[in-house]
Amino acid sequence: MTGSPGQTSLTGSPGQAPLTGLRVLDLATLFAGPLAATMLGDFGAEVIKIEHPAKPDPSRGHGPSKDGVGLWWKLLGRNKRTITLNLSKPGGRETLLRLAATADVVIENFRPGTLEKWDLGWEELSAANPRLVLARVTGFGQFGPYAHRPGFGTLAEAMSGFAAITGEPDAPPVLPPFGLADSIAGLATAYAVMTALTARERTGEGQVVDMAIIEPILTVLGPQPLWYDQLGHVQPRTGNRSANNAPRNTYRTADGSWVAVSTSAQSIAERLMRLVGRPELIDEPWFATGADRARHADVLDEAVGAWIACRTRAEVLEAFEKAEAAVAPIQDVRDVMTDPQYQALGTLTTVDDPELGPLRMQNVLFRLSATPGAIHWAGRPHGADTDTVLTELGLTEPEIGALRSEGAL
């Protein structure tokens, strides 16, 4: 895997990638918008990350760092060229419009009205480039009573109903310890951008994508609104148990490890009962459906838990595999790094980085047989490509110097 722009990687070359020729301007920060740009860059889009000269994307400082270099940024900033631009300065505004004229996509996550305050709203951007797609990623969307509030993924996890159903029944609601809503919104934004670009092929015109972070997470929560609308049903917190099937839980093994068991299919539930030596439970009238089994979760958890508690994790996994029952070890990141299935899929890859050396990180999100994606470099230093990108845009050295003097770079 290569470590700097312009070189080819071990997993593909820019010419093979399906989004080659697409130019994306990433103006966004923390985390949904930048993740969407990363997803596009992984499959060949040229992504130019635009950051404030004095206020870099905060993800550069989020989480652990090594030698003063933020590691999260190395993942989120991969396959992006980095430039600085102060959009509130006249020279910064003009330079962005010149860049937008050459781009296919702009991704931003300022509060609604911010770009308009700088005379860089949809009216100005589309005038510069009628084929442009502008993806606007905010906590609550571009309109409505909450539109101008500060919005973060945590608020979406709370508002959407996710936190309300997460945790034990007699314990407080639980928020995820990572950017769940932001990540889902990032993937949704990449999908939305590709949808808008496909429409452009038919109409010849760009459009605005309005992505509210509170919405995609509600989509992945499933039929809760439908259940409530039709039945008045409010899904309760059930911990690791499910209201739709049982046994479904985590169980401790004899060597102190944990495994997760699922029986979403009736045939799997029956195999499991035979495996743990309780085949008589299969004949119980309530065993015939997942919902009825869930109402007898205490009985089923005791049967499965007692059997697993007498065996090591390796023994449990081997027995489940032979029985064709569904189980997975509860893994932390140390296990993930050595898991043979992830290794077979190439889910984790190594990227050579000029600042930190070899870095192991998640590979591109999916595999395409004919036009694969690739990681060509990890996140680059703040503003590393400013002069190169602006020179390619046609700015002369004196013009770039003038922008610096103005504070626009």
Secondary structure, DSSP 4 states (H G I P E B T S, - for coil): ---STTPPBTTB-GGGSTTTT-EEEE---SSHHHHHHHHHHHTT-EEEEEE-SSS--GGGGSS-EETTEEHHHHHHTTTEEEEE--TTSHHHHHHHHHHHHH-SEEEE-PPTTHHHHTT-SHHHHHHH-TT-EEEEEESS-SSSTTTTS---HHHHHHHTSTGGGSS-TTS-----SS-HHHHHHHHHHHHHHHHHHHHHHHHS---EEEEETTTHHHHHT-SHHHHHHHH---PPP-TT--SS-SS-EEEE-TTS-EEEE---SHHHHHHHHHHTT-GGGGGSGGGGSHHHHHTTHHHHHHHHHHHHHTS-HHHHHHHHHHHT--EEE---HHHHHH-HHHHHHT-EEEEEETTTEEEEEE--SS--SSS-------PPPTTTTHHHHHHHTT--HHHHHHHHHHT--
